[in-house]
Each structure stands twice: as structure tokens, then as C-alpha cells.
Amino acid sequence: MNPVRARQIELLKKYYEVDEERKTAKVVLTYDKVGELLTTDYSSSAHPEFNSDILTRVSEVISRIPLGYKIDLQFAINDYEGYQANAIMESFNDAVELRHYSVLGERRRNGLRIALLLVTGIVSLIFMIAGGSAGWFGNDATKDLITEVIDIIGWVFIWEAVSIMFLSPSEERMQSVKLRTHVNSIAFVDGKHKQLLLEEKCETVFKQWAEESNIKKLSKEMLLVAGSGFLAIAVSSLISNIAEITRMGDQYSPLFICFYALLLVLSFLVMCTAGIGAISSYVGHGPFKKYVGFFGAASLVLSILSIVFSLVGTDGLTNWKLFVSGIFSLVFYLLYATGWLLSFKKE
């Protein structure tokens, strides 16, 4: 055995009952009265809510246990104050399950925040590039100052998204994962008489939790990525092509420019609406959620039109920005359509 791990287990044996064969440690938390485990100021006395501080305490204890070991958790209570052990067990199970749903909601909100931050950052950088090329920011020192400010703002948004994704783990989520993966059983004991009143295996409790299927999760993630991509492409394409229109001059005919602008506006409106609809579907509420399929089909048509239209410029010149935008739109459309179709699959 690794000497560090051996020494760690040796120390733990001084405070807990460690079974090296079963790889479990029995942890007994002792309380004088059951009220110390409950929160009655905002929950009913008939069904008191379990104190979240106790769950934090359990998480702290779990952190001391070596990887690969699980704990048999016992609450030794001297005075149950008229409550039955099964009622307190139910409150504990409910508290852990409610925390699980809270973590799922937080993960969904974080996904939305990450997507919107990335979209804002990318659009800011594209605005900086397009605006600089079109001369929107003036010349020399003024241009340098404005582009530097926009550049910093764009990268701040992107860094914040990366920070949420990788560098800022949720403490509540970490506690929830520890409880679910490191606790083998929960028991309530009569502290005065050292008598086991009730014990449950955690696996049987966790099986009762409501969970979305992996396909449903995948469909929502696809819709979030596609919807965010549509928003980014819509705004970025609008900015880039406005800059392009200002530089067209006599290179294209007025009729071509009019159709170009009309397609640009239609593409922007449809893709923004499609993006908002996909994100609304990911969140579970919001505008345009019911019309995701329609907007996806419309986006497909506009993507194909963008690709075709980009190849019919005057004198055989290809509008590469419109062409690339159409190709990217097709990629995100596939994610969009797949996510939408998978959302109909039954659990």
C-alpha cells in the first residue's frame, strides 16, 4: 500500500471504525436533540426540513475519507423529541434530493450564462475587426484606443465563460456529488441506548430520484449550442455585411445590393428568432419555444440561399463572408435539427 494512504487509514482508525475489506468507514455524528438537525422556522413541524448545515458537515467528513472508500453514516440522537426515526430519515432524503435538483438547475443556468458570455465576447471581437476594417473608429490613436477597449471587453467575456466552465466549481454541486458517490448507508440511532432504529442503503434512495435521460440532456445541449451559434452568426454576419455594403461602391449593381440587404435582414431576423427559440427550449420556458422546428427549417433554407447567392456576384466574384456564414449556418442547423428531433423522444 502507498505509505501516504496507509498512514491516512491508520489515522482514520483512531476516530472511525474502518473496514478495509469492505472499504468502508463508519462515521457517527452525535446530537443531543433532533431539533439540531432540523429547520423549523420556514418548514412545517409535521414535516420539518433537514438543516442544510448538517449536509455541509457530512461533506466535510467525507473529504477526510480516502478515495475508493465509502462511509456508513449514523446520526446518534439522544432525544428525538417525539419524532419517529422514519420521519427524520425522510427529511434527510428529501434534503439531499432537493439539493440534487438545485444543482441541476444551477448547471442549466450556468450553461446559459456560458453560452451568452461566449456569444457576446465573439461578437465583440468580430465588431472590432469589422469596424476597424471599415474605418468606423477613425484613424491612428483614436482607432487604436477604441479597438483596444473592445478587444479587452471581448476577451473579458470569453474569460468569464471559461472561468464558469472550468475554474469556478459550485460548492453545492461538489457536496451533492460527494453525498451521492461516497455515502453507502444512512442510519439513525438512539444515542442513549445505543440502539439502531432505522437504516437505509443509499442506492435504493437514489433510484427514486427523477432524472432526464441522456438523450434529453443531449438534445438540450445541442439546442443550446446551435441557438447560441445562430445568435453569434446572426449578429456577426449583420456587422460584417454592413461593413461590406459600405465598401461595395460600383462593384455590384444597385439591384444586387438591394437583394443582398434584404437577404441580410431576413437572415438576421430568422436566425435570431431561431436562436432564441432554441435557448428557450433549453431553459424550459421563453418565447418562440413552440416554433423551433419551423425556424430550423427556415434557417436551413436561408443558409442554402446564402451559399448560392454568395456565388453569383458581379464579374464572377464570390462573397466569401456570406459563403462562410452559410456553411457555418448549415453546421449549426444540423445540431439544431438533431436536438429538436431528439427532444420528442420519450423518456
Order of alpha helices (4+ residues) and beta strands (2+ residues): alpha-beta-beta-beta-beta-alpha-beta-alpha-alpha-alpha-beta-beta-alpha-alpha-alpha-alpha-alpha
